[in-house]
Amino acid sequence: MPAKDLNKKVHIISLGCVKNTVDSEIIAGGLEAAGIELVDEAEDANTIIINTCGFIGDAKEESVEVILDAAQLKINGKLEELLVAGCLSARYKKELTKEMPEVDRFFVTEDFREIFDHIAAKPHLADDPDHRRKLLTPRHYAYLKVSEGCDNVCSFCAIPLMRGGQRSRSVDSLVKEAESLVTRGVKEMMVIAQDSTTYGWDLEPKRYLHELLAELDQVAGLEWIRLHYAHPSHFSRKLIPVLKNARRILPYLDIPVQHASSKMLTAMKRGLDAGGLSRLLLNLREEIPNLKLRTSVIVGFPGESQADFDTLLNFLEEIKFDRLGVFRYSEEEDTSGAELEDDVPTDVKLERMDAVMALQHSISFNHNQELIGSELEIIIDAADPDNEDQMLGRTIWDAPEIDQVVYVAGGYQLGSIVKLTINDAGAYELYASESG
């Protein structure tokens, strides 16, 4: 095969969740290792790679819009090649190939080596491409994807159709990657997967999340470890002492419940009923007193009655989640949910979303008001682009991108962890400064 032109300037656009971000980092790291120049602006590139999301309707629409916008650069700019990867490409590759001739090639999820070969005319240089990630996050935090794919059968979710069944990485490879990231300046690590609580069930011999977390807790130089995407139906009690006693694992848990009506949970194929959910969450709060809980819920799933929605609201009022995201149900073809009549009108879905967020606004405001006067550890993420006299940070209870921000008076080194006093608060932001 003739050598390809390596005078390429590649721009990568990463859409969707942080799991996609990790995939984009692997692609970027592999290309950079092969001598390909990466550029920050699409207008400066002659090759664009779009790593798409296909999770819900809005995400799919965004992916298509970004592809069409990039395609315009082939007409108006110097773009020579447009490549599309990720979930949307994996799920609709055949259809998109017909409908989008402006795209030069579609790659399915995890086609890293094919992308490297296509652009650089040689395979990736490392046996494990994760170790050559080029971080797209600030250098002081990173995501550690412990497995790919998912074995769950949630009726609203098409992830297994796009990413396949669960494939866990070995404990040793994850510990080595964590150690490698620390040498590059990473202080905070977010453990992610489609379902982190089933980590290792597919390995031979089986391994478990509590074992992995215990190993990661020993990584020297790592300051904070944060756990995401813990499926409540698979949450093992063996995790509790690890979360409670570990030195580096934060008292923060992202545990998506999706609903609280037993009827809806059964229709969604979530496993636990409402009583089981309540017992688990209340037990976690009792066992780990300073634990903060993040969750996500779906409103407007087929068959959701007003009584079902009222049950959800009452549950949210009872548990008082510290962080919460709400999604409006959208039908995903080829899922079991698509076989049900999407019978909740759009305006009702929107009203229910607003009601959930209004309740959460009140809960979050009250929680934050209780923090005024307390001294908390804050990690400094960035300078505030709107105020040169302050910086942006997060508490131990806040993940980047999705949770609240702390406005910090004064100047600090990026990535530093400092103890500051909270002197004011809103529903989704805190204000901090040095004591005195």
C-alpha positions in Angstrom: 0.0 0.0 0.0 1.5 3.4 -0.9 2.4 5.8 1.9 -0.2 8.3 2.8 0.3 12.0 3.0 1.3 12.8 6.6 1.0 16.5 6.1 -2.4 16.3 7.6 -3.9 18.6 10.1 -6.6 16.8 12.0 -9.4 18.3 14.1 -11.4 16.0 16.4 -14.9 16.9 17.5 -16.2 14.8 20.4 -19.9 14.8 21.1 -22.0 13.1 23.8 -20.9 11.5 27.1 -17.5 11.3 28.8 -17.2 7.7 27.6 -17.0 9.2 24.1 -14.5 11.7 25.4 -12.2 8.9 26.4 -12.6 7.3 22.9 -11.7 10.7 21.4 -8.6 10.9 23.6 -7.5 7.5 22.4 -7.9 8.5 18.8 -6.0 11.8 19.4 -3.2 10.1 21.3 -2.8 7.4 18.6 -2.6 10.0 15.8 -0.2 12.2 17.6 2.0 9.2 18.3 2.0 8.5 14.6 3.2 12.0 13.8 -0.1 13.5 12.7 -0.6 17.2 13.6 -3.8 17.9 15.7 -5.3 21.4 15.4 -7.8 23.1 17.8 -9.9 24.8 15.1 -12.0 23.1 12.5 -11.2 25.8 10.0 -7.5 25.0 10.2 -7.9 21.3 9.5 -7.8 19.4 6.3 -9.2 16.3 8.0 -12.0 16.3 10.6 -13.1 13.3 12.7 -16.5 13.6 14.4 -17.0 11.2 17.3 -20.8 11.1 17.4 -23.4 10.3 20.1 -26.6 8.4 19.3 -28.1 8.0 22.8 -31.3 9.9 22.5 -33.1 11.9 19.8 -31.7 15.3 20.7 -28.1 13.8 20.7 -28.6 12.2 17.3 -30.0 15.5 15.9 -26.9 17.3 17.2 -24.6 14.8 15.7 -26.2 15.1 12.3 -26.1 18.9 12.5 -22.4 18.9 13.4 -21.7 16.6 10.5 -23.5 18.8 8.0 -21.8 21.9 9.4 -18.4 20.2 8.9 -19.4 19.2 5.4 -19.8 22.8 4.5 -16.1 23.3 5.1 -15.4 21.0 2.2 -17.2 23.5 0.0 -16.1 26.8 1.7 -12.8 25.8 3.3 -9.7 23.7 2.9 -11.3 20.5 4.4 -10.3 17.5 2.3 -11.6 14.6 4.3 -14.6 14.2 6.7 -14.6 11.0 8.9 -17.4 10.0 11.3 -17.0 7.6 14.2 -18.9 6.8 17.5 -22.3 5.6 18.5 -24.4 7.2 15.7 -22.0 5.8 13.1 -22.1 2.4 14.7 -25.8 2.2 14.8 -26.7 3.7 11.4 -23.6 3.2 9.3 -25.4 1.7 6.4 -28.1 4.3 6.3 -25.7 7.2 6.8 -23.4 6.0 4.1 -26.3 6.4 1.6 -27.7 9.6 3.0 -24.4 11.5 3.6 -22.1 11.2 0.6 -20.2 14.2 1.8 -18.7 11.9 4.6 -15.7 10.1 3.2 -15.8 7.2 5.7 -17.8 6.0 8.7 -16.2 4.0 11.5 -18.0 2.0 14.1 -17.4 2.4 17.9 -13.8 1.4 18.9 -12.5 1.3 15.4 -9.4 3.0 16.7 -6.9 0.9 14.8 -8.8 1.3 11.5 -8.8 5.1 12.0 -5.1 5.1 12.7 -4.4 3.0 9.6 -6.6 5.1 7.4 -5.0 8.4 8.4 -1.4 7.4 9.1 -1.0 4.3 6.9 0.2 2.3 9.8 -1.4 0.6 12.8 -1.3 2.0 16.3 2.0 1.7 18.0 0.9 0.4 21.4 -0.8 -2.9 22.2 -3.1 -1.0 24.5 -4.1 2.4 22.9 -5.6 3.6 26.2 -2.0 4.2 27.4 -1.5 6.7 24.6 -4.5 8.9 25.4 -4.1 12.6 24.7 -6.2 14.2 27.4 -8.9 16.5 26.2 -9.7 17.5 29.8 -7.7 19.9 32.0 -4.5 18.1 32.9 -5.4 17.7 36.6 -8.4 15.4 36.0 -9.2 12.5 33.7 -11.7 9.7 33.1 -10.9 6.0 33.6 -13.2 3.9 31.5 -13.1 0.5 33.2 -15.3 -1.4 30.7 -17.0 -1.0 27.4 -20.5 -2.0 26.3 -23.4 -3.1 28.5 -25.3 -6.3 29.3 -28.4 -4.6 30.8 -31.7 -4.7 28.9 -33.2 -1.3 30.0 -36.2 -0.8 27.7 -35.4 2.8 26.9 -31.7 2.4 26.1 -30.0 1.5 22.8 -26.4 1.5 24.2 -26.0 -2.3 23.9 -27.1 -2.0 20.3 -24.3 0.5 19.6 -21.5 -0.6 21.9 -22.2 -4.3 22.3 -22.0 -6.4 25.4 -19.8 -5.6 28.4 -16.1 -6.0 28.0 -14.2 -5.2 31.2 -10.5 -4.3 31.3 -8.2 -6.1 33.7 -7.5 -4.6 37.1 -3.8 -4.5 36.3 -4.2 -2.6 33.1 -6.5 0.0 34.9 -4.1 0.4 37.8 -1.2 0.9 35.3 -3.2 3.5 33.4 -4.1 5.3 36.6 -0.4 5.4 37.6 0.5 6.7 34.1 -2.1 9.4 34.3 -0.7 10.5 37.7 2.7 10.9 36.2 1.2 13.3 33.7 -0.3 15.5 36.5 -3.8 14.0 37.0 -5.0 14.4 40.6 -8.7 13.5 40.2 -9.9 10.4 38.4 -13.5 9.7 37.4 -14.3 5.9 37.2 -16.8 5.4 34.4 -18.5 2.6 32.4 -21.9 2.0 31.0 -22.6 0.2 34.3 -19.7 0.5 36.7 -21.3 -1.9 39.3 -21.1 -4.9 37.0 -17.4 -4.3 36.3 -15.4 -7.5 36.1 -18.4 -9.9 35.9 -17.3 -10.9 32.4 -13.7 -11.5 33.3 -12.2 -15.0 33.9 -11.8 -15.3 36.8 -14.4 -12.8 37.9 -13.4 -9.5 39.4 -15.5 -6.9 41.2 -15.8 -3.2 41.4 -14.9 -3.1 45.1 -11.7 -4.9 44.4 -10.8 -2.5 41.6 -11.5 0.6 43.8 -9.4 -0.8 46.6 -6.5 -1.2 44.2 -7.0 2.3 42.7 -7.1 3.7 46.2 -3.4 2.6 46.6 -2.2 4.6 43.6 0.4 7.1 45.0 -0.1 10.7 43.9 -3.8 10.3 43.1 -5.8 12.7 45.3 -9.5 12.1 44.4 -11.4 9.2 42.9 -15.0 9.7 41.9 -17.5 6.8 41.0 -20.0 7.3 38.2 -22.9 5.2 36.7 -23.6 2.8 39.5 -26.7 0.8 38.6 -28.8 0.5 41.8 -29.9 -3.1 41.0 -26.3 -4.3 40.9 -24.9 -2.3 43.9 -23.0 -4.7 46.2 -22.9 -4.1 49.9 -19.2 -4.9 49.6 -18.8 -1.5 48.0 -19.9 0.3 51.2 -16.8 -0.2 53.4 -14.6 0.7 50.4 -16.5 4.0 49.8 -16.6 4.7 53.5 -13.0 3.9 54.5 -10.8 4.5 51.4 -8.3 7.4 51.5 -8.9 8.7 48.0 -12.4 7.7 47.1 -14.7 10.7 47.5 -18.1 10.5 49.3 -19.9 11.0 46.0 -21.9 8.5 44.2 -23.6 8.8 40.7 -26.5 6.3 40.9 -29.1 6.7 38.2 -32.5 5.6 39.4 -34.6 6.6 36.4 -37.9 6.4 38.2 -39.6 5.6 41.5 -42.9 4.0 40.5 -42.6 0.2 40.7 -44.8 0.0 37.6 -42.5 2.3 35.6 -39.3 0.6 36.9 -40.8 -2.8 35.8 -41.6 -1.3 32.4 -38.1 0.2 32.1 -36.6 -3.2 33.1 -34.6 -1.7 35.9 -34.6 -4.6 38.4 -35.2 -3.0 41.8 -38.7 -1.9 42.7 -39.4 1.4 44.5 -39.1 -0.1 48.0 -35.7 -1.6 47.1 -34.5 1.7 45.8 -35.5 3.6 48.9 -33.9 1.0 51.2 -30.6 1.1 49.3 -30.3 4.9 49.2 -31.3 5.5 52.8 -28.9 2.7 53.9 -26.1 4.4 51.9 -26.8 7.7 53.6 -26.9 6.0 57.0 -23.6 4.1 56.4 -21.7 7.0 54.9 -23.0 10.2 56.6 -21.2 12.7 54.4 -22.2 11.0 51.1 -23.7 13.1 48.4 -25.9 11.4 45.8 -26.3 12.2 42.1 -29.0 10.6 40.0 -30.9 10.9 36.8 -34.6 10.3 36.1 -36.8 9.9 33.0 -40.2 11.5 32.7 -42.9 10.6 30.1 -42.0 6.9 29.6 -44.9 5.1 27.9 -47.7 4.4 30.3 -46.5 7.0 32.9 -49.7 8.2 34.6 -50.1 11.2 36.8 -50.1 8.9 39.8 -46.8 7.4 38.6 -45.3 10.9 38.2 -46.6 11.9 41.6 -44.9 8.9 43.1 -41.6 10.0 41.5 -42.0 13.6 42.9 -42.7 12.2 46.4 -39.7 10.0 46.2 -37.4 12.9 45.1 -38.8 14.9 48.0 -38.1 12.0 50.4 -34.6 11.2 49.2 -33.5 14.8 48.4 -30.8 14.0 46.0 -27.9 16.4 46.1 -27.5 16.4 42.3 -30.1 15.5 39.7 -30.5 15.4 35.9 -33.9 14.8 34.2 -34.5 13.5 30.7 -37.6 13.6 28.6 -38.3 10.1 27.2 -37.7 9.7 23.5 -38.4 6.5 21.6 -35.4 4.6 20.5 -35.9 2.2 17.6 -35.1 -1.5 18.2 -35.4 -1.2 22.0 -38.2 -3.0 23.8 -39.6 0.4 24.8 -40.2 1.2 21.1 -42.8 -1.6 21.1 -44.9 0.4 23.6 -47.1 3.3 22.6 -45.4 6.6 23.2 -48.6 7.9 24.8 -47.5 10.8 27.0 -47.9 14.0 25.1 -44.8 16.2 24.5 -46.3 19.1 26.5 -47.0 16.9 29.4 -43.4 15.5 29.3 -42.1 19.1 29.3 -44.4 20.1 32.2 -43.1 17.1 34.2 -39.5 18.0 33.5 -40.1 21.5 34.7 -41.8 20.2 37.9 -38.8 17.9 38.7 -36.3 20.7 38.1 -38.4 23.2 40.2 -38.4 20.7 43.1 -34.7 20.0 42.7 -33.9 23.7 42.6 -35.5 24.1 46.0 -33.7 21.0 47.4 -30.3 22.2 46.0 -30.8 25.7 47.3 -31.5 24.5 50.8 -28.5 22.1 50.7 -26.2 24.8 49.6 -27.5 27.3 52.2 -26.5 24.8 54.9 -22.9 25.0 53.6 -22.5 28.7 54.2 -19.8 29.2 56.8 -18.2 25.8 56.4 -14.6 25.2 55.3 -14.4 22.8 52.3 -11.7 21.4 50.0 -11.9 23.0 46.5 -10.1 21.9 43.4 -9.3 24.8 41.1 -10.4 24.0 37.5 -10.0 27.3 35.6 -9.8 31.0 35.6 -13.2 32.7 35.4 -13.5 34.1 31.9 -16.0 36.7 33.1 -14.1 37.9 36.1 -10.3 38.2 36.3 -10.5 38.5 40.1 -11.9 35.0 40.7 -11.5 31.4 39.6 -13.7 28.4 39.1 -13.5 25.3 41.2 -15.5 22.3 42.6 -16.0 20.6 45.9 -15.5 17.0 46.6 -19.2 16.5 45.9 -19.1 18.0 42.4 -18.0 16.3 39.2 -16.8 18.4 36.2 -19.3 19.5 33.5 -22.4 18.1 35.2 -22.4 19.5 38.7 -22.3 22.9 40.3 -19.3 25.3 40.3 -17.6 27.2 43.1 -16.6 30.8 42.4 -13.3 31.3 44.2 -12.1 34.8 45.1 -8.4 35.3 44.3 -5.8 33.5 42.3 -4.6 29.9 42.6 -2.7 27.4 40.6 -4.8 25.3 38.3 -5.3 21.8 39.7 -4.5 22.8 43.3 -6.7 21.6 46.1 -7.3 24.3 48.7 -9.4 24.7 51.9 -11.7 27.7 51.6 -14.7 29.1 53.4 -18.1 29.1 51.7 -19.5 32.6 52.2 -22.5 32.6 49.9 -24.6 30.1 47.8 -27.3 29.8 45.2 -29.1 26.7 44.0 -26.3 25.6 41.7 -23.3 27.6 42.7 -21.2 28.3 45.8 -18.9 31.3 46.5 -15.7 30.8 48.5 -12.7 32.7 49.7 -9.9 32.3 52.3 -11.0 32.5 55.9 -10.7 35.9 57.6 
